[in-house]
């Protein structure tokens, strides 16, 4: 069954590919080594163990791709436009395909995306609350420093006055 995951930029397509790889054990194919490395690091950050993503630019991975083709293993292609552009060396203008078993994956992941968005919003709320607490603590520190500085200035003033008064006594005698 072919699944299409298509959203706007930075909506969670790679995250969904990572979840799919985690669930099935299939390799993720990326356009280059940098994207493959970032995808693996992102999966690790999320707490998912997936096979290290393959890069179409890496000649060592091409043997693994050939092995996958021979074994009829399924693969997950992240950002298909970039992968095809790297393979063909030219910009891709239009992509068509034919599949009887088409599953738009967005329905499968709507609940997961809403859960992730809720967690993200909770983190932002915590960050705002923490920031407000930090500002309060900063104000307290400034007030305390001001009090300490006033105390020290008073002590220095008194010491200066005492020293001047002390020299007058000696002169009077």
C-alpha positions as CSV (number, residue, x, y, z in Angstrom):
1,X,0.0,0.0,0.0
2,X,1.3,3.4,-1.0
3,X,0.9,6.2,1.5
4,X,1.1,9.9,0.7
5,X,2.1,12.3,3.4
6,X,1.7,15.8,2.0
7,X,1.4,18.9,4.1
8,X,3.0,22.4,4.0
9,X,6.5,23.1,5.1
10,X,7.4,22.2,8.8
11,X,4.1,20.5,9.5
12,X,5.5,17.1,10.5
13,X,6.1,15.1,7.3
14,X,9.5,13.8,8.4
15,X,8.1,13.1,11.8
16,X,5.5,10.9,10.2
17,X,8.1,9.2,8.1
18,X,10.1,8.5,11.3
19,X,7.0,7.1,13.0
20,X,6.3,4.9,10.0
21,X,9.9,3.6,10.0
22,X,9.7,3.0,13.7
23,X,6.5,1.0,13.3
24,X,7.5,-1.0,10.2
25,X,11.3,-1.1,10.3
26,X,11.5,0.2,6.8
27,X,14.4,2.4,5.7
28,X,13.9,6.1,5.1
29,X,15.6,7.3,1.9
30,X,16.8,10.9,1.8
31,X,18.3,13.1,-0.8
32,X,21.8,13.5,0.8
33,X,23.9,12.5,3.8
34,X,23.2,15.7,5.7
35,X,19.4,15.1,5.6
36,X,19.9,11.5,6.5
37,X,22.0,12.4,9.5
38,X,19.5,15.1,10.7
39,X,16.6,12.6,10.2
40,X,18.4,10.0,12.3
41,X,19.3,12.6,15.0
42,X,15.7,13.9,15.0
43,X,14.4,10.3,15.5
44,X,16.8,9.8,18.3
45,X,15.7,13.1,19.9
46,X,12.1,11.9,19.7
47,X,13.0,8.6,21.3
48,X,12.5,6.3,18.3
49,X,15.0,3.8,17.1
50,X,14.9,3.5,13.4
51,X,17.4,2.0,10.8
52,X,19.9,4.7,9.8
53,X,18.4,6.6,6.8
54,X,19.8,5.9,3.4
55,X,21.1,8.7,1.1
56,X,20.9,8.4,-2.7
57,X,24.1,10.4,-2.9
58,X,26.1,7.9,-0.8
59,X,27.5,5.1,-3.0
60,X,27.8,2.7,0.0
61,X,24.0,3.1,0.6
62,X,23.3,2.3,-3.0
63,X,24.2,-1.3,-2.4
64,X,21.7,-1.4,0.4
65,X,19.1,0.1,-1.9
66,X,19.9,-2.7,-4.4
67,X,19.5,-5.3,-1.7
68,X,16.2,-3.8,-0.7
69,X,15.0,-4.0,-4.3
70,X,16.0,-7.6,-4.5
71,X,14.2,-8.5,-1.3
72,X,11.1,-6.5,-2.2
73,X,11.4,-4.6,1.1
74,X,9.4,-1.4,1.3
75,X,11.1,1.9,1.7
76,X,9.9,5.3,2.9
77,X,11.1,8.3,0.8
78,X,11.3,11.6,2.7
79,X,10.9,14.7,0.5
80,X,10.5,12.8,-2.8
81,X,11.1,15.9,-4.9
82,X,14.6,16.3,-3.6
83,X,15.4,12.6,-3.9
84,X,14.3,12.6,-7.6
85,X,16.2,15.8,-8.3
86,X,19.4,14.3,-6.9
87,X,18.8,11.0,-8.8
88,X,18.1,12.8,-12.2
89,X,20.2,15.9,-11.7
90,X,17.5,18.3,-12.8
91,X,14.5,20.1,-11.3
92,X,11.3,18.0,-11.1
93,X,8.3,20.0,-12.4
94,X,5.5,17.4,-12.1
95,X,5.1,14.1,-10.4
96,X,2.3,11.6,-11.3
97,X,1.8,8.1,-10.1
98,X,-0.6,5.3,-10.2
99,X,-1.5,3.1,-7.2
100,X,-4.6,1.1,-6.5
101,X,-3.9,1.0,-2.8
102,X,-3.6,4.7,-2.0
103,X,-3.8,5.7,1.6
104,X,-3.6,9.4,2.5
105,X,-1.7,9.2,5.8
106,X,-2.9,12.6,7.0
107,X,-6.0,10.9,8.5
108,X,-3.8,8.5,10.4
109,X,-1.7,11.2,11.9
110,X,-4.2,13.9,12.7
111,X,-4.6,12.7,16.3
112,X,-0.9,12.4,16.8
113,X,-0.3,15.8,15.3
114,X,-2.9,17.4,17.6
115,X,-1.3,15.6,20.6
116,X,2.1,17.0,19.6
117,X,0.6,20.5,19.1
118,X,-0.9,20.3,22.6
119,X,2.4,19.3,24.1
120,X,4.1,22.1,22.2
121,X,1.6,24.7,23.4
122,X,2.0,23.4,27.0
123,X,5.8,23.8,26.6
124,X,5.3,27.4,25.4
125,X,3.0,28.1,28.4
126,X,5.6,26.7,30.8
127,X,8.2,28.8,29.1
128,X,6.1,31.9,29.5
129,X,5.5,31.2,33.2
130,X,9.2,30.4,33.7
131,X,10.1,33.6,31.9
132,X,7.8,35.6,34.2
133,X,9.3,33.9,37.3
134,X,12.8,34.8,36.0
135,X,11.8,38.4,35.6
136,X,10.5,38.5,39.1
137,X,13.8,37.0,40.4
138,X,15.8,39.5,38.4
139,X,13.8,42.4,39.9
140,X,14.4,40.9,43.4
141,X,18.1,40.7,42.7
142,X,18.2,44.2,41.4
143,X,16.4,45.4,44.6
144,X,18.8,43.5,46.8
145,X,21.8,44.8,45.0
146,X,20.5,48.3,45.3
147,X,19.9,47.8,49.0
148,X,23.5,46.4,49.5
149,X,24.9,49.3,47.4
150,X,23.1,51.9,49.5
151,X,24.3,50.2,52.7
152,X,27.9,50.2,51.5
153,X,27.7,53.8,50.3
154,X,26.4,54.8,53.7
155,X,29.2,52.9,55.4
156,X,31.8,54.6,53.1
157,X,30.2,58.0,53.8
158,X,30.2,57.4,57.6
159,X,33.8,56.2,57.4
160,X,34.8,59.3,55.4
161,X,33.0,61.6,57.9
162,X,34.6,59.8,60.8
163,X,38.1,60.1,59.3
164,X,37.5,63.9,58.7
165,X,36.1,64.4,62.2
166,X,39.0,62.5,63.6
167,X,41.6,64.7,61.8
168,X,39.9,67.8,63.2
169,X,40.3,66.6,66.8
170,X,44.0,66.1,66.3
171,X,44.4,69.6,64.8
172,X,42.5,71.2,67.7
173,X,45.0,69.9,70.2
